[in-house]
Amino acid sequence: MATLTNAWFWLDIALVSAMPDNAADAYAATMAKMHGPMMEGMANPDPDAAFVLGMIPHHQGAIDMARVVLQFGNDPFTHHLAEEIIAAQEREIAEMRAWAQQKGLTAP
């Protein structure tokens, strides 16, 4: 059974593979994808909910950027950092989604 995190992963793989063939345009695409949902989440009148609902797409944006450097970058340090960012941000997204669900919120 696919989890929501797995669904995001496959969606992101499809988006990265459909992205331009240069890093600058790929990074711009990740930011464009993140901005709307992040701002929508932060518009929640409850400051705690706004934080979590804004941070989920923000973290997903970090994951998407990390995937771009894995695709286009060559430096071992940035690849290692990207892999660590992906792991940490995916865990944190899962934690934030669980919190949102407990609060009856629909998480992005």
Protein Blocks (a to p, Z undefined) as FASTA:
>chain_A
ZZfklmmmmmmmmmmmmmcfbfklmmmmmmmmmmmmmmmmmmpmblklmmmmmmmmmmmm
mmmmmmmmmmmmmbfklmmmmmmmmmmmmmmmmmmmmmmmmnopacZZ
